[in-house]
């Protein structure tokens, strides 16, 4: 996964980094169990302070997407194939979604255009994920033996 930060953006660098890692997970570029560089190494690679990387990793850890410890470093904890989110995820997500939709409405974006954008983005995440492995012929025979 390639990370591109816009140092002139109004979006803070830690947020850009967090958002790009989330997008990488959504697109299947980072699967559960994938290791991420250490905060120091990623800071060097991107030319930013490692505390900025640490802030991004900390956000992702609190969101349940990363597991971080001193021995194994940062590892992707879950991805789209990890099953349904924990119970605390949906309320906060709905609140953030409501704000995004309110922004679109406040700027006069027609509802059908909002839905088109949402559908296209969801399809792009779906299309970029690796396809699930097909069952082997042996698995199919076992299913019919019962």
Secondary structure, DSSP 8 states (H G I E B T S, - for coil): ------TTSSS-HHHHHHHHHHHHHHTTSS-TT-EE--HHHHHHHHTS-HHHHHHHHHHHHHTTSEEEETTTEEEE---GGG-S--HHHHHHHHHHHHHHHHHHHHTT--HHHHHHHHHHHHHHHHHHS-------HHHHHHHHH-
